[in-house]
Amino acid sequence: MTFGEICHLVWLNIMENKSKVVLTSIGIIVGAATIVLVIAVGRGGQMDVEDQFKNLNAASIEITTTSSSQSSHSSSGGGMMGGSMGGGGARPGGGTGSGGNMPGGMGGMMPGGFGGFGLQTVTATLTEEDVEDIAVFIPNVKEATISASAKKDVLGGDLEEAAASTVAGVKPGYAQVSNLSLYIGDFIIDSDEEDKAKNCVLGYNLALSMFDSVIEAYDSAITIDDVTFVVSGVLQQMGTVSSGISPDESVYVPYSTGAKYLFGRDINPQITIVASSVDNVAGVIENARILLDENYPGATFTISDAGSKMEAASKSSETLSMLLLAVAVIVFVVGGIGIMNVLFVTVKERTKEIGVLKALGMSRRDVLLEFLLEATMISVFGGAAGVVASVLLIPLTERFGVRMEPIATGYLLAFTFAVATGSIFGFYPAWKASRLIPVQALNQE
C-alpha cells in the first residue's frame, strides 16, 4: 500500500471512533496544557525576581541589628553594677569603652560577687560613626550609607484622613545606592541633611494616591505625624521589591530630620554598603562583621547581600518550575499509557481486519505504520487541544494572583512532547499488530 492509502485508512478509523479518540487524548491534553502553564509560571517567577531586585545593586550589603541575650554573673554585693559600668558593653557612639579591662569591670568575678547567673540583653544601635568606620577601615567599599524607617501617619493632598505609610530617613547618597531616579524635583541633598530641613520625597504611587497628579504633588505641603513637610521631589515608578522599603509607597526625609522629629528613641537604623564589585562582597561582609563585633561586643547583627537574595529567590523559582515540570511529565506518561492501552484494545478488536489486510498483501511495515500513525494522530490532536486549553487557562490563572509569562517556546515544547509521547507509547502496540500471522488473525474469535 502507498503512504497515501495508509493515511486515508487511518483517517477513516479515527473518524469512526471520535469519542474514543477524544477520551484517549485527555491525558495528552492535560499534559500539554500543563507544560505551557509550567513554563509560563517559571518565566513569570523569574521576571518577578528581576522586578523585585531591579532597584538593588547586586553588590549591595544590608546590616541590621537584633537584640541578643548573654549570661552574666550577678552578685548581692553590687558586682553586676561594677561589671556594667566598667564599659564592657557597646558605646553609644559606635565604639567600645576601655573600662571593661579595669578592676571595676570585674565586679561580677570578685569575691562576694557569686550571687548567681542572669541573662543580660545586649542591644546596639548603628550610628553614622559606624558608617565612617566602614568607609575608612574596610577595603573595597564603594558606597556606605545609613537609613531608618517606620510606619507614620501621612496626610495631605486629597486625603481626608491620615494613612499609615513607610517613612524613611535617608542620606543624600541613598538614591545612588538604591538606584532610585526622580520623576520630578530633587532627592535629599547635603544642605537638607545639615539643616535638618523638613523636605520630603514621595514614592510615585503614594503621590498619585494623595494628589490628582505627580506634578501637583511637587512643592506641596504634607504632614507626617503632624509635622509639616514640603514635597521636594517625586520618584519614578519602581515596581515591587523583595524586602525592605518599597519606593513607590514610601516617603523619604533627611536622616537627621527623621531622627529629630519622627523616630525619636525608637530609631533602628540599618547600614547599606555597596562593594566595589560582586567578587568583593564576601570579603566586605567578613570585615564588616569583625568591625561591628569590636564596636559592639555581644551584639548580634544580621548581614545580608542582595546577590545572595537574588540567587535564593531564583533557585526557589527554578525549584518550583522543576516540580511543576515533573508533574507535567507524569501526566504525559499517564496519557501515553492510556494511548498504549487503547491501542492494545484496538488491535484486539481489529485482529480479523489486520488478517484480511495482510492476506491482501499489506506488509508488516504497512501495518506498523498504520497503527503508529493512529497513535500519532491522537497525540497531535491532544497536543493541539492542550495548547488551546492553556491559552484559555492563562487569564484564569492570573486572576488568582499568579504571574504568567507565556512564550512561544512553551507552546512548541508542549506540542512536541505530546506528539513524541503518542509515538513512543504507540510503537509497541503497533509492532504487536504487525507481527500477527494472517491465518491466526483470520481465525481469531
N, C-alpha and C positions, 0 to 999 in steps of 0.2 A: 504493500500500500504506500501511496505517496504521503508526504507530510501533510499536505492539504486535506487529504481524505481522513487522516487520523485526527486532525484538528476539528474537522466537521463532525466526526463521530463523538469526540469529546464534548463539543458544544451541545449536541443532541442529548447526551447523557446528563449534562448539567441542567439543561432546560427541563428535562423530565423529572428532576429531583431538586426543585428550587428550595423547598423547605429544608431538606437535608443539607444542602449546601450552606444555607444561612445558619442553621444550628451548628454545623461543623465548624464554621468560621468564627463563632463567637469568641473563642479563646484567642484567635489571631487578632480580632478587632480590639479586644481589651488590651492585649499586649502591645499592639501598635500605638494605640492611644496613650498608653502608659509611658512608652518610650518618649513620645513627643512631650508629654507633660513633665516627665523627669528632667529632660534636657532644658525645658523652659524654666522649671523651678531652680535648677542648678545655675543656669545663666542669670536668673533674677537674683539669686543669692549672692553671686559674685558681684553683680552691679550694685547691690545693696552695700556690700563691704566697701566697694570703691567709693560710693557716695558718702558712707559714714566716715571714712578716713580721708576724704579729699582735702579737708581743711587742716589735716595734721601732717607734719613733716615726718617721714619715716625714721629720721634720726632724732626725733624729739623724745625727751625723757620727762616723766612727771614724778614728783616727790611729794608725798603727803605724810602726815604724822598720825599715829594711832597710840592710844594710851596702853601701857603695859604694867603688869604688877611684878614686883620683885620682892623677895624675902629680905627682911632686915631685922637686926637684933633690937629688942626693946628692953628697957630697964626701968625699975622703980625709982632709980636714983637720978633720972634725967639723962641717961646715956643716949636715948633717942634724940633728944633735943640737941645734944652735943654733936651727934652724927649729922643731923640735918643742917645745922647752922655752920658746919665745917665747910660747906660749899661743894660737897662731892657731887651734887646734882647738876642740872642744867642751868647755865646762866641765862638770865632773861634776854640778854642781848645776843645770844647765839654762841657763847664760848663757855669755857669751864673755869671755875674758880680754883684757887690753889689750896683752899682750906682743907680739902679732902685729905691732904697729907700731914696736916697739923695735928698735934695731940688732941685738940678739941674734937677733931673729926673722927676720933676713935672711941668716942664715948660709949658706943654700943659694945665695945670689946673690952672696956676697962673693968676691973673688979667691981662688983656691985651692979654691973650692967647686964646681968644674965636673967633679967625678968621674964624672958620668953621670946618667941618669934612672932612676927606680924608681916602683913603684906603692905607694901608702900607703892602707891600708884605713881609712876614716873610719866610725866607729860612733857611735851616740848612744843613750842610754838615757833615755827620757822619765821625768820626775820630777813630784812633787807641786808643785814650784815652777812647772813649765810650766803646770799646770792653773790655778794662781793667776794667772800672767801672762795666760792666755787669758781668764779671768773678768774681769780688771781692764782689759786693754787692747783687747780685741776687742768691738765693739758687737754688739748683737742676739744675745747668748748667754744662753739661759735657764738651762741647767744645764751643768756640766762635771765630769767625774769620771775617775779613773784606776783601772785594774784590771790584773791579771795572772793568767795561768792556766798550768797544766802538768798533765801526767798524773802521778798519785801513787797509791801503794798504799793502798787504803782497806779497813779491816777492822772488823767489828762486827756486832752482832745475831746472825743465824743463819748468817752466812758462816763457813765453816770455814777458808778461806784468803783472803788479801788479793786484791782485784780492782783493776785499774787503772781509775781514774776521773778525770774532769776536776775539778781543784780550782782554784777561782778566788778570788783575793784581791781584795776589793772594798770600796769606801767605803759609808757608810750611804746615800748618795743614789743608789746603783746601782739599787736596786729601782724607784725612780721613773723613772729614765732608761730602764730596760729593760721597764717596765710589768709587773713581777713582783708577784704577790699571794700572800699566805700562806694556807695551809690551816689551819695551827695554829702558835701561837707568834709570835715576833718575828724580824724581819730584823736584820742587823747595825746596831747603834746607836752613837752617838758615844762612849759610855764603853767599848765593846768596842774601838774603834779606838784610843782614847787609852791604854788599859791593856794593849794587845796581848793581849786576852783570848782564851782558847782555846775560843771558842764557834764553832759552825758551823750552817749552814742546808742541809738536804738537798733535792735535787730529788725530786719525787713518785715517779717510777719507781724511783729509786735507793733511796729509803726503803722501798718495798714489797719490793724485792729483798733488802734486808738484814734487815727485820723482818716480823713477821706482819701488821702494820697500821701505818698512818701514826701513829695515836695512840701505839702502843708505841714508835715511833721517837723521839717527842718526849721531851726531857730524858734520853735515853740517852747512854751514852759510846761513842765510836768512836775508832779510831786512824787517823791519816793519816801515813804514813811513820814509824810507831812513836811519834808524838806524840799524846797523848790529847786529844780534844776532846769537848765536851758539845753535843748537838743542841739548839739553842735555837729551832728552827722548821723547818717543812716547807712547801715551796711548793705552790701549786695546780698541777695538771697543765696544761702549756702546749702540748704537741704539738711537732712538728718545727720546726726553724729552718733558714734557708737557709745560714747560716755562723756562725762564731764559737762561742759557748758554747751548748750545748743545755741549757736549765734543768732538764728532767726527769731528766737523767742526771748532774748535777753536784753538787759540794759548794762552798758559799760560806763563806769565812772572812774575818775582818777583814784589810784590806790590810796593815796594819802587822804583824799576826801572821804572815801568809803570807811577807812579806819577811824576817822574822826567823827563823822556824822551818822553812819549807818550800822557798822558792825560792832563797835564797842569791844567789850572784853570777850565776846563770843567769837571773835575772828579766828578762823582756822585756815591760814594761808597754805598755798601749795606753790612749789617752785617748778618751773618748766625750763628744761635745758635743751638746747639743740647742739648735738655733737657736730664736729666738723665734717664727718662722713658717717655713713651707716656702719662701716667697719670699725669705727672707734666707739660705738655705743657701749659695748660690754666693758671696755676699759674705763669709760667715763662713769658708768654705773658703779663699778667697784670702787673707784676713787671717791665718788660722792658718798658712798656708804661709809667708807673709812673716815672721811672728814666729819660727817654728821655724828658718827659714833664717838669721835673725840670731843665734839662740841656738846653732845647730849648723851652722856653715859647712861645706859639703862633704858633709853627711849627706843621705841620701835618705829621704823619708817617703812612705808610702802613705796617702792621704787619700780616703776613700770615704763616700758618704752613702746612707742606707737608701732614699731616694726613687729614686735612680738605679738601685740594685739591684732595687727592685721593678719599675721601668719596664722594665729589661733583661729580667728574668725574665718579665714579662707579654708583652713583644714576642716572646721566644723561644717562649712557649706559643702565641701567636697565629700566628707563622710556621709552627709545626708543624701547627696546625689548618688553616691555609690550604693547606699542602702536601697534607695528607690529603684535604681537600675537593676539591682539584684532581684527585687520584687518583679520588675518587668520581665526579666529573663525567665523567672519561674513561671510567670503567666504564659510566656511563649512556649515553654516546654510543655506545660499542661495543654495548651492549644494544639501543639504538634502531636502529642499523644492522642488527643481527640481525633485529629485527622487520620492518624495511623489506624486507630480502632475502626473508624467509619470505613476506611478503605478496605480493611480486612473483611468487614461485613459485606461490603460491596463486591469484593472478589468472590466471596462465598455465594452471594446471591446470583452473580453473573457467571458462575462456573460453566454452565452449558453454553452461554453466549461466547465465552472465550474458546470453548471447544469447537464451536461452529466456525469462528473466525480463523482459528489455527488450521482447521480442516480445509478451509477455503484458500489457504496459502499464506495467512498472516504469520510473519516471523516472530520469534521471541523478542527481538528488538522492537518490533512494532507494538506488541502487547505492553512491553515495559514502558515504551514512550507514551502510549495511550493513558495508562493509569498514572504515570508520573505527571503528565500534562494536566490530568484532572486534579491532582493534589496541588499542583502549581496554580491552577486557575482559582481554586478555592482560597489559597493563601493570598493571591493577588487581590481577590475580592475583599478578603478580610483586612489586608493591609490598607487598601484604598478607603474602605469604610472606617477603619481605625483612625486614619489621618483626618478624615472629615469629622469624625466624632471629637477628636482632640481640638479641632478649630472651634467647635461649638462649646466645648467644656472649658476652654481657657478663660473666656469672660466670666463664666460662672465661678470658677475657682478664684479669680481675682476679687470677687465680691466678699470672700472670706479673709481678705487682707493679705493674701499670698501674692508676692510679686512674680509675675510670669513674663519671661522674655523669650518667646519662641523664635527659632531661627530655621532657615531653610535646611540646614544640615540635619536638624532633628527630624523633619518630615522625611527626608531622603533615607536617613538611617532606619527609621521605623518601618518604612515600606520595604527596604532591603532585607531587614531582619524577618519581616513577615513572609516574604517570598522564599527566603532561604529556609525558614522553619518548615514550611509546607513541603518544599522539595526534599529536604533531608528526611523528614519523618514519613514522607510518602514513598520513598525509594524502596523500602523493604517490602511493603505490600505489593507494589508494582512488580518487584523482582519475583515474588512468590507467584503472582499471576502469570508471569512469562514462563515459569518453569512447569506449568501444568501440562500434562500429557493429553493430547486431544481425545483419545479413546476413553481414558478415565474421566475426563471432563464431561464428555457427552453422556456417559453412563451415570454421572453423579445425580443422586436423588435430591 
